[in-house]
């Protein structure tokens, strides 16, 4: 749904994100993962300085960063989020989990804002919200499979409230309690989806439709998880073609709601976006 320039640039950015994620996942030893992550960080900093390595993904990142004035801060924050995964970080409460979601997904939204173009700096907060909402949905969908890999994202204080241990997440006998916690997580995701959709009016038409479509599909995944309750993890949730078509309708409805604002304030790209630092980046718990 993007125009050609946005589509190509989004592919370049996605290529770097995918490359980094896959490279780390292919290494099993934690110490080797940490070393690899340090090397990736060094190569990423070079890419933003205009001296990328010969690896295609870093050359692509350097190109889009230069063309759209993407701050290196966002990419480095994303790498910090990946470091949290490598170190098998646990999250004491929702605030700490939100920091993780901001880093691994919200920062992608912030970088995409530079590529798509926005008419107001306040759009950046909404872009972060969309990423956070999507990541919370991912966590809800994959909570059981993640637990089998030793990754626990549900806030520890939530587990304590319902009397669950980390190991209980792999036990089908506790699915009702897990489903209850996941519904709480999806409620938080919904709050971010609502806030994220408020930023569509700051995007150009085609970009706003693309984001609204992605938002609607991911939200649908969360609704499926919530609807299935304790059976949500019996089989993988897939959004079929018919459901995607319905999501297109919802996406168009979200974009149409932005018409009054666009008529009052015709869209014009902000050339120099400010750096948007999330309040949670001040946490020193990791």
N, C-alpha and C positions, 0 to 999 in steps of 0.2 A: 504493500500500500504506500510505501515511500516513493518519492520521485527518484530518478536514477542517481543523482549525486548523493542524496541521503542514504539510499540503499547501498551503494558501493562503500561509502564511508562507514556505515553500520557494519558491513561485512568485515572491513579492515579491523575495526575495534573488537568485534566478536572473535575474529581470528586470534587476536592476541589473548583475549580472556580465555578462550578454549585451549590455546596452546599452553598457557600457564597452568590451568587446572589439570589438563591431561598429563603434563610433564611431572607434576607433583604426585598425582595418583599412581603413576607407573613405577614410582620408587616406594618400596615397602619399609625400608629402614628409616626410623624417625630422624636419626642424626644426618643421614644422607639427604632426607627431605629438607632439613633445615639448611644444609649447605647449598642445595639446589635453589632454595628460595632466596638465599643471600645472593647467589649468582644472578638469578632472575631480577632481583631488585637492582643490582648494579647495571645490568643490561637495560633495564627499564629507564633508569636515570640517564644513561647515555642516549637512549632513544629520544627522550625529552630535551636533551641538550643539543640534539641535531646530529649526533654521531652514533647511529644505530649499528648493531652488528650485522653480519650478512644473513642472519636468520630472517626469513621473509616476514614473520609476524612482528618482529621488532621494527623492521623497515616500514611496515604498514602503520604501526602505532605512531612512529615518528612523523609520518606523512600527515595523518589526521590531526595529531597534536599540534603540528605547525600550522596547518591550514585553518583550524578552528580555534586556535588559542586555548587548548585544553590544559588546565593546570596539572602539573605532575602530582600534586597533592592527592587527587582522586585515585589515580592509578596506584600510588604507594599505599593509600589507605586500603584499597582492595587487597593488596599483598599482605597487609597487616591482618586482614580478615582471614586470609588463607593460612597465615601463621597460627591463628587461633585454632584452626582445624588441625594443623600439623602437631600442635602442642596438646591436642585433645582437651581443649578448654571446656570447663563446665560453667554454667551461667547461674549465678545465685538467685537472680530475680529477672523480671521482665526487662528492666532497664539495661542490664548487662546483655541480655539476648538481643535487645534492640540495637545495641552498638554493633554487635556482630552482623546483624542483618543490614544495617546501614553500610558497613564496610564492604561486604561481599556483593550487595545488590543495589543499595541506594547510590553508591558511587558510580555504578554503571549508568544509572539514570541521569546522574549529574553530568557525566561525560557525553551522554547522548543529547543532553540539552544543548551543549555547545554545537553539536553536529546539526541538529534539527533547526536550531535557532528559536529564541523566545523573545517575547516583546517586553517582558518585565523581569527584573532580577528576582522578584518574589516567586517566580516559577520554579526556581531551584529547589525550594523546600518541598513543593509538590512532587517534583521529579524523584526526590529521595523517598517520599512517602510511597510512590508506586513501587519502587524497588523493594522497600521494606515489606510491603504487603505481599508481594510475590514470593519473597523468601520465606515469610511466615507460612504461606500456603504450601511451599515446598516441604517445610519442616513437618507440617501437619500430615501431608500425604505420605512422607517417607519415615515417619517416626519409628516404625517397627524395623524396617530395613536398616536404618541408621544405627539403631540400638544393637543390631546383630554385628555391625562393624565396629562397635565400641564407641559410637558417637551419640551423645545425649544432648539435645538442645532444649528440651523442656526445662523451664526454670526449676532449680532445686527446691525452692521454697514451695512451689506448687506441688511437687512430688511429696514433700513432707506433709502438706495439708491433707492429702488423701491417703497417707500412710504407705506410700510406694517407695521401694528401693530402685536404684538404676537397673538392677538385674531383672526386676519385675516387668520391665517393658517388653521383654522377650517371651513372657509367659502369657499364653492365651487366656488364662484364668482371670487376668486383671484388665481385660480389654474394655470392660464397662468404665472403669476408673480412668483408663487412658483416653477413652472417647470423650469423657467429661472434660479432661484437661485440654484436649485438642479443640473442643468447642470453644473453650475460653481463648485459646490461641487464635482461632479463626475470627472470634469477635474482635480481637485486637487488629487482625488483618483487615477486617471490614472497615474499621475506623480509618486505617491508612488508605484503603481503596477510596473511601469517600473523600478524604482530603486530597488524594492524588488526582482524582477526577476533576477537582476544582481548578487544577492547573491547566486543563486542556485549552482553555480560552487564550492562553499565552502562546500556544503553538500555531504554526501555519496549518492550513486546512488539512492537507494530506497527512502531515505528521500527527496531528491531533487524532485523526481517524485511525492511524496505525497504532498509536499508543492506546486509544480507547478499545481497540480490538484485542490487543494483548492483555490489557487490564480485564476485559470481560471474560476472556477464555480462562485466565488464571483464577479469577473469582469463581467461575463455574466449577473448577476443580475443587476449590474449597467447599462449595455448596454440596458437591457430590460426597465429599468426605463426611460432612456434617449430616447429610441425609442417611448415609449408611450406618452411622453410629459405630457400634463395636464391630461391625462387619466391614468397615471401610478398608481393611488391610487384607481381606480374604483374596482379593485379586487387584491388579494394578488398575487405577482409574484412568480411563482414556476418554477424551472428548471427541465424539464422532462428528462426521460431516454435517449432519442435521443440526446438532447442538452448536457447531461452529457457525452455521448460518444464522441461528437464533442470536448468537453472540454478535454477529455483524449488525443485526437489527438494533440490539441494545447499544452497541458502539455508536451507531449513527444517531440514536436518540441522545446520547451523551454529548455528541458534537453539536447537534442542533440546539441544545440548551445554551451553547456559547454564542449563538447568533446575536442576541440583544447586546452583549458586551462588545462584540466585534463591530456592530453598527455604530455604537457610541464611541468606540476607540479602535479604529482600523489598525490591523496588525502591522507592526514595523519592527524589524529585527534589532535587538540591542547588540551593538558591536563589541562592547567591552563589558562582559559579565564579571561581576564581583566573585571572589572566591567564597563559596558557601561552606562554612565549617559547622558540622553538626555539634550541638551542645554536648552530646555524649562523648565526643572525642577527648574531652577533658578528663574522662575517667582514667584512673591510674591503677586499675585492678588487674591488669593483664601484663 
